[in-house]
């Protein structure tokens, strides 16, 4: 049986961080007072807050990470199934061009 992860609000996270950093209350006490599942969450939130500042909890970062990188390319294995003949031809042309450039670099 799997555990259901509880989702905490931005306000709860900021309150916990404020209590830890400004009021110097221990993580164990904060966890009990706010009804957190474990004190490690407080440490994680403080670390994230110190790294990113006030915007640390604006975006939800749970779940599987995307395979698309910042430059728009995908991580992982090259595509092997194509949705159309044109897409496959374009892929093969780019691959051919890459191999020609690679061969030229090896000859140098």
Residue pairs with C-beta under 8 A, 6 or more apart in sequence:
5 62
6 37
7 62
8 36
8 41
10 57
10 58
12 34
13 45
13 49
13 56
13 57
14 49
14 57
15 34
16 30
16 34
16 36
16 41
16 42
16 45
16 46
17 42
17 45
17 46
17 49
19 25
19 30
19 33
20 26
20 27
20 30
20 42
20 46
21 46
21 49
27 39
27 40
27 42
27 43
28 39
30 36
30 39
30 42
31 37
31 38
31 39
31 41
31 42
36 42
45 56
45 57
48 56
48 57
49 56
49 57
67 74
67 75
67 76
68 74
68 75
69 75
79 91
82 88
82 91
